[in-house]
């Protein structure tokens, strides 16, 4: 606690001129009273998102690197996962899931159940069977994370591509919501809008398919009405993600955008009413806050 106190004094001194930092520490700030924490992990060109809601831990995807996602969630105090979700069987989303399951022994495993012949996916399913994880598929179910809820949207009945069979989910807690789109493209999004548009509205959106122009359009933004957009993307990737059309569209809609290739891991904290964003590679104040939160999470009992 002495180290935390010393760091607290340091960060207040450094960040006192930053209104965002002051808000996290004072008034109605959520640094120390967030019930829900979402960590959009910097795993390069891929996705990996950790949700810590009360005493429940959920991981959505695990990036491409064998151990990077497993290492990063451990650095935020995770000792066990309750649920892992593989949004779809592309390697940049499930490459690290084998190691995650080995280390964190989840009870439940959820994926779209779409046949795929890649070696990495077959190896993953073999491990799920060997570890006797409870296998789930998306069917419009709600997973309760104490007072928070993770809604799993149903899949289209006629999936024509792997991306358009992505598991899409939304975390809800009081007035706060965050939508996770996997790599769902416009085709799947049109289905979701048709069957359940009300549930799509969210304060924060994890942009589909690393910012590809096949994954975000004005119709989606008009339904979701996000204030914040997060793009999980690798630096200088060969796909040109995020596409300039998507960045311009987000700008035109006055949606503040954060990218893992520029800011590293991005943390969203919420008490259900307010929410705050902390960037691993943000201002000096944010970097200290990131470190303090990481320290708190690793020493928290029962994490």
C-alpha positions as CSV (number, residue, x, y, z in Angstrom):
1,X,0.0,0.0,0.0
2,X,2.9,2.3,0.7
3,X,4.0,2.0,-3.0
4,X,0.5,2.7,-4.2
5,X,0.3,5.8,-1.9
6,X,3.6,7.1,-3.2
7,X,2.5,6.6,-6.8
8,X,-0.8,8.2,-6.0
9,X,1.0,11.4,-4.7
10,X,3.2,11.4,-7.8
11,X,0.3,11.1,-10.3
12,X,-1.7,13.8,-8.6
13,X,1.4,16.1,-8.9
14,X,1.9,15.2,-12.6
15,X,-1.7,15.1,-13.7
16,X,-3.2,17.9,-11.7
17,X,-3.2,20.1,-14.8
18,X,-5.0,17.5,-16.9
19,X,-8.8,17.7,-16.4
20,X,-9.3,14.1,-17.5
21,X,-6.8,12.9,-14.8
22,X,-8.4,15.1,-12.2
23,X,-11.8,13.7,-13.0
24,X,-10.6,10.2,-12.5
25,X,-9.2,11.0,-9.0
26,X,-11.7,13.5,-7.7
27,X,-15.4,14.3,-7.8
28,X,-17.3,11.5,-9.6
29,X,-14.2,9.9,-11.1
30,X,-14.3,6.1,-11.6
31,X,-10.7,5.0,-11.2
32,X,-11.3,3.4,-7.8
33,X,-15.0,2.6,-8.0
34,X,-15.4,1.1,-11.5
35,X,-17.5,-2.1,-11.3
36,X,-16.8,-2.8,-15.0
37,X,-13.4,-2.7,-16.7
38,X,-12.7,-3.4,-20.3
39,X,-9.2,-3.9,-21.6
40,X,-8.8,-3.7,-25.4
41,X,-5.4,-5.4,-25.4
42,X,-2.6,-4.3,-27.8
43,X,-1.9,-7.6,-29.6
44,X,-0.9,-6.2,-33.0
45,X,-3.0,-7.0,-36.0
46,X,-5.7,-8.9,-34.2
47,X,-8.3,-8.8,-31.4
48,X,-8.2,-9.6,-27.7
49,X,-10.5,-8.0,-25.2
50,X,-10.6,-8.7,-21.5
51,X,-13.8,-7.8,-19.5
52,X,-13.6,-7.7,-15.7
53,X,-17.1,-7.2,-14.4
54,X,-17.3,-7.5,-10.6
55,X,-15.7,-10.9,-9.9
56,X,-16.3,-12.3,-13.4
57,X,-13.6,-12.4,-16.1
58,X,-14.4,-12.9,-19.8
59,X,-12.0,-12.9,-22.7
60,X,-13.1,-12.1,-26.3
61,X,-10.5,-13.4,-28.7
62,X,-6.8,-13.9,-28.1
63,X,-4.9,-12.4,-31.0
64,X,-2.5,-14.2,-33.3
65,X,0.6,-14.5,-31.1
66,X,0.8,-17.8,-29.2
67,X,1.3,-16.3,-25.7
68,X,0.9,-12.5,-25.9
69,X,-2.8,-12.3,-24.9
70,X,-2.2,-14.8,-22.1
71,X,0.7,-12.8,-20.8
72,X,-1.2,-9.5,-21.0
73,X,-4.3,-10.7,-19.1
74,X,-2.1,-12.1,-16.4
75,X,-0.6,-8.6,-16.0
76,X,-4.0,-7.3,-15.1
77,X,-4.4,-9.8,-12.2
78,X,-6.4,-12.5,-13.9
79,X,-6.0,-15.9,-12.4
80,X,-9.0,-17.6,-13.9
81,X,-11.4,-16.9,-16.7
82,X,-15.1,-17.7,-16.5
83,X,-15.8,-17.6,-20.2
84,X,-13.7,-17.3,-23.4
85,X,-15.3,-16.3,-26.7
86,X,-13.7,-17.0,-30.1
87,X,-15.6,-14.6,-32.4
88,X,-14.6,-16.6,-35.5
89,X,-11.9,-19.0,-36.4
90,X,-9.4,-16.7,-38.1
91,X,-5.9,-16.9,-36.7
92,X,-5.6,-13.3,-35.7
93,X,-8.5,-13.9,-33.3
94,X,-7.7,-17.4,-32.0
95,X,-4.0,-17.9,-32.4
96,X,-3.4,-17.3,-28.7
97,X,-6.5,-19.0,-27.4
98,X,-4.8,-22.4,-26.9
99,X,-2.4,-20.9,-24.4
100,X,-5.1,-18.8,-22.7
101,X,-7.2,-21.9,-22.1
102,X,-4.2,-23.9,-20.8
103,X,-3.3,-21.1,-18.3
104,X,-6.6,-19.8,-17.1
105,X,-8.9,-22.9,-17.2
106,X,-12.2,-21.3,-18.3
107,X,-15.5,-23.0,-17.5
108,X,-17.2,-22.0,-20.7
109,X,-16.1,-21.7,-24.4
110,X,-18.2,-20.0,-27.0
111,X,-17.7,-19.7,-30.7
112,X,-20.0,-19.5,-33.8
113,X,-19.8,-23.2,-34.5
114,X,-19.0,-22.6,-38.2
115,X,-17.0,-25.4,-39.8
116,X,-13.4,-24.4,-40.5
117,X,-10.5,-26.7,-41.5
118,X,-7.5,-24.7,-40.3
119,X,-5.0,-26.5,-38.1
120,X,-5.1,-23.8,-35.4
121,X,-8.9,-24.1,-35.1
122,X,-8.9,-27.9,-35.0
123,X,-6.2,-27.8,-32.3
124,X,-8.2,-25.4,-30.3
125,X,-11.4,-27.5,-30.5
126,X,-9.4,-30.6,-29.5
127,X,-8.2,-28.7,-26.4
128,X,-11.8,-27.6,-25.6
129,X,-12.9,-31.2,-25.7
130,X,-9.9,-32.5,-23.7
131,X,-10.4,-29.9,-20.9
132,X,-14.2,-30.6,-20.9
133,X,-15.1,-27.0,-21.3
134,X,-18.8,-26.3,-21.6
135,X,-19.3,-25.4,-25.3
136,X,-21.8,-22.7,-26.2
137,X,-23.0,-21.2,-29.5
138,X,-24.7,-17.8,-30.0
139,X,-28.5,-18.0,-29.8
140,X,-29.5,-14.6,-28.4
141,X,-28.6,-15.5,-24.8
142,X,-27.8,-13.2,-21.9
143,X,-24.8,-14.1,-19.7
144,X,-25.1,-12.5,-16.3
145,X,-21.9,-11.1,-14.8
146,X,-23.4,-10.2,-11.4
147,X,-25.2,-6.9,-12.1
148,X,-23.7,-6.5,-15.6
149,X,-24.9,-8.5,-18.6
150,X,-23.2,-9.8,-21.7
151,X,-25.8,-10.2,-24.5
152,X,-24.8,-12.6,-27.3
153,X,-26.5,-11.8,-30.6
154,X,-27.9,-14.6,-32.7
155,X,-26.1,-15.5,-36.0
156,X,-27.7,-15.3,-39.4
157,X,-29.0,-18.6,-40.7
158,X,-27.2,-18.4,-44.0
159,X,-23.6,-17.4,-43.2
160,X,-21.7,-17.0,-46.4
161,X,-18.3,-16.0,-45.0
162,X,-16.3,-16.5,-41.8
163,X,-16.3,-12.8,-41.0
164,X,-20.0,-12.6,-41.4
165,X,-20.5,-15.4,-38.9
166,X,-18.6,-13.5,-36.1
167,X,-19.9,-13.6,-32.6
168,X,-21.2,-10.1,-31.8
169,X,-21.9,-9.2,-28.2
170,X,-22.8,-6.2,-26.0
171,X,-21.8,-5.6,-22.4
172,X,-24.5,-3.6,-20.5
173,X,-24.3,-2.2,-17.0
174,X,-26.9,0.4,-15.9
175,X,-26.6,3.3,-18.4
176,X,-23.3,2.0,-19.9
177,X,-22.9,-0.2,-22.9
178,X,-20.1,-1.4,-25.1
179,X,-20.6,-3.3,-28.4
180,X,-18.1,-5.9,-29.6
181,X,-18.4,-6.6,-33.4
182,X,-15.6,-9.1,-34.0
183,X,-15.0,-8.9,-37.8
184,X,-18.7,-8.7,-38.6
185,X,-19.1,-7.0,-42.0
186,X,-22.0,-5.0,-43.4
187,X,-23.9,-8.1,-44.4
188,X,-24.1,-9.5,-40.8
189,X,-24.6,-6.1,-39.3
190,X,-27.7,-5.6,-41.6
191,X,-29.1,-8.9,-40.1
192,X,-28.4,-7.6,-36.6
193,X,-30.1,-4.3,-37.3
194,X,-33.1,-6.1,-38.7
195,X,-33.6,-8.6,-35.8
196,X,-32.5,-6.6,-32.8
197,X,-31.5,-2.9,-33.5
198,X,-32.5,-1.7,-30.0
199,X,-29.8,-3.8,-28.4
200,X,-27.1,-2.4,-30.6
201,X,-27.1,1.1,-29.1
202,X,-23.9,1.6,-27.1
203,X,-21.8,4.4,-25.6
204,X,-18.6,2.6,-26.9
205,X,-18.1,0.5,-29.9
206,X,-15.2,-1.9,-30.8
207,X,-15.0,-1.2,-34.6
208,X,-15.3,-4.2,-36.8
209,X,-12.5,-5.9,-38.7
210,X,-9.7,-3.6,-37.5
211,X,-11.2,-0.6,-39.2
212,X,-11.8,-2.2,-42.6
213,X,-14.2,-0.3,-44.9
214,X,-16.3,-3.5,-45.2
215,X,-17.1,-3.3,-41.5
216,X,-18.4,0.2,-40.7
217,X,-21.0,2.4,-42.5
218,X,-23.3,5.3,-41.7
219,X,-26.3,3.0,-41.1
220,X,-24.5,1.2,-38.3
221,X,-23.4,4.4,-36.7
222,X,-26.9,5.8,-36.9
223,X,-28.2,2.7,-35.0
224,X,-25.4,2.4,-32.4
225,X,-24.9,6.1,-31.8
226,X,-21.5,5.6,-30.1
227,X,-19.5,8.4,-28.4
228,X,-16.3,6.4,-28.4
229,X,-14.8,4.1,-31.0
230,X,-11.9,1.6,-30.4
231,X,-10.0,0.1,-33.2
232,X,-7.8,-2.9,-32.5
233,X,-5.1,-2.9,-35.2
234,X,-1.5,-3.6,-35.9
235,X,1.0,-0.9,-36.6
236,X,2.0,-0.6,-40.3
237,X,-0.1,-3.7,-41.2
238,X,-0.1,-5.0,-44.7
239,X,-3.9,-4.6,-45.1
240,X,-3.9,-0.8,-44.8
241,X,-6.2,-1.0,-41.7
242,X,-7.8,1.2,-40.5
243,X,-9.0,2.4,-43.9
244,X,-9.2,6.2,-44.3
245,X,-12.9,6.1,-45.2
246,X,-13.7,4.7,-41.8
247,X,-11.5,7.2,-40.0
248,X,-13.2,10.0,-41.9
249,X,-16.7,8.6,-41.2
250,X,-16.0,8.5,-37.5
251,X,-14.7,12.0,-37.6
252,X,-17.7,13.3,-39.5
253,X,-19.9,11.7,-36.8
254,X,-17.9,13.4,-34.0
255,X,-17.0,10.0,-32.5
256,X,-13.7,10.1,-30.6
257,X,-11.5,7.3,-31.8
258,X,-8.7,5.3,-30.1
259,X,-6.4,2.9,-31.8
260,X,-4.2,0.2,-30.3
261,X,-1.5,0.8,-32.9
262,X,-1.0,4.4,-31.6
263,X,-2.1,4.1,-27.9
264,X,-1.3,0.6,-26.9
265,X,-3.8,-1.2,-24.6
266,X,-6.9,0.9,-24.0
267,X,-8.9,0.6,-20.8
268,X,-12.5,1.7,-20.4
269,X,-13.7,2.0,-16.8
270,X,-17.4,2.5,-15.8
271,X,-19.5,2.7,-12.7
272,X,-22.6,2.2,-14.8
273,X,-23.2,5.9,-15.2
274,X,-19.9,7.6,-16.0
275,X,-17.1,6.0,-18.0
276,X,-13.4,7.0,-18.6
277,X,-10.7,5.9,-21.0
278,X,-7.1,5.3,-20.1
279,X,-4.4,4.9,-22.8
280,X,-1.3,2.9,-22.2
281,X,0.6,5.3,-24.4
282,X,-1.4,8.5,-23.7
283,X,-0.4,11.5,-21.7
284,X,2.1,11.2,-18.9
285,X,-0.8,11.3,-16.5
286,X,-2.6,8.5,-18.3
287,X,0.6,6.4,-18.3
288,X,0.9,6.7,-14.5
289,X,-2.8,5.9,-14.1
290,X,-2.4,2.9,-16.4
291,X,0.4,1.6,-14.2
292,X,-1.4,2.3,-11.0
293,X,-4.5,0.4,-12.2
294,X,-2.4,-2.5,-13.4
295,X,-0.8,-2.6,-9.9
296,X,-4.2,-2.5,-8.2
297,X,-5.6,-5.2,-10.3
298,X,-2.6,-7.5,-9.7
299,X,-2.9,-7.2,-5.9
300,X,-6.7,-7.3,-5.7
301,X,-7.9,-10.3,-3.7
302,X,-9.9,-12.8,-5.7
303,X,-9.0,-11.3,-9.1
